[in-house]
Amino acid sequence: MSLIATMIKTKKANDFSRQKIEKIQNERLKKLVSYTRKNSKFYAEKFKDICDDFKLTDLPVTTKPEMMRSFDSVLTDPAITMKRIDEFTSDLDNIGRMIDDKYLIFRTSGSTGNPAIVLYDKQNIEVSSAVAAFRTFARNEDYKSFMKHGKKTAGVFADYGFYLACGMSRYLQFKTPNKKSKITIDVNGPEKEIIERLNEFKPAMLSGYPSNLALLADFDELNIHPDIVITGGELLTDKIREKLTKKFGCYVQTHYSCTEGGEIACECKEGHLHINEDWIIVEPVDNDYNPVNYGELSDKVLITNLSNYIQPFIRYELTDRIIVHNEKCSCNKNTMWIEIEGRTDDIFEFENGVKIAPMSLYKILEEIKSIKRFQMVQTSPKSLELRLIADDKASSFLKAKKNIESFFDSKDIKDVFIYLSDDDPKANEISGKFKHFYRDFT
């Protein structure tokens, strides 16, 4: 299917009834499963007892560790192997380039402890482009302003590695090398350089992880006025949305995506995340993979990507917790919409088994007004590294340390070594995601 045909199909689907959406889903699922059984050894074995007239729930679940263990046999093109992928990705110049001129290669950051390799075929890329073209903007007036100002887009992320944001950005730059409407900003670059580049470029759209954009909002010398801020990859909290709105003076929205599933859901003008049901199936389930009712929080999510034929993701497990709503949204879209439980920072666990949620420590550090930015890294069950940017770093650290130790005493957490780092707070060098609190030991 050509890009134009994909664009047309995707745009038409915006007005489909629920009945029509479900029919399209079922047709695409049957086609995907039929192709996968014939061309993937992994799925041929997995689906060997599945009859032709199957229901979605008849298909077994696939997990990330299971897929990575059997990677070569999962792929539907036997010419592509993990060995070839390792060789191809050893050259960073191949970021955004297609192996065999057929497939883009991405790595996930492995925030749950299990990184993955994900391939996109041309159809999957075209679907991503079509969804971005027709469903990205929650409000039509923001789209018009964005177009009026030359579609100038600045993406803020770690400009390094084969992860989705960087790889797709470079791919698009290779496709349109002479256009100057898109730049990437390395979130790990010097603050002065970030500010200078953005102030000079004057983006109409600013995009990136919420945590990264929240850091930009603290840059006093940053003077840009985008028409729209679009976040993704992490939960956009009400607090960060408010902070970005105040800093940039424009509408702030988000979307729900992952490397394996692509654009799962896009935000509407009511702030609801509508599932792109024509191209993906989303199942909220409990820990035993039983369906969870509409309006109830799931333990996990199963996704079926209906556009990826090189590396099929069929009833593939994600650890996100969501609520799926089937009631009609007042925006008049007929697709179901979701709420997502945020999982951005790590939970700390200490030798006595006590677990501390990040929000408790966040409040302690946020109350110290001299601290402009912070990041805490648990380097062992008995040690915490604190990274600070503050007016008086030494005195700010001593105050933070005293307050944290007092809090730990109340929780019977003893003998934890808290030390001041020489490093500033920083995003993950590979994924580009920023966490205020994370564990750095196994």
Secondary structure by P-SEA (a helix, b strand, c coil): ccaaaaaaaaaaaccccaaaaaaaaaaaaaaaaaaaaaccaaaaaaacccccccccccbbbbcaaaaaaacccccccccccaaaaaaaacccccccccccccbbbbbccccccccbbbbbcaaaaaaaaaaaaccccccaaaaaaaaaaccbbbbbccccccccaaaaaaaaaaaccccccbbbbcccccaaaaaaaaaaaccccccccaaaaaaaaacccccccccbbbbccccccaaaaaaaaaacccccbbbbbcccccccbbbccccccccccccbbbbbbccccccccccccccbbbbbbccccccccccbbbcbbbbbbccccccccccccbbbbbccbbbbbccccccccaaaaaaaaaaccccccbbbbbccccbbbbbbbcccaaaaaaaaaaaaaaaaaaacccbbbbbbbccccccccccccccccccccc
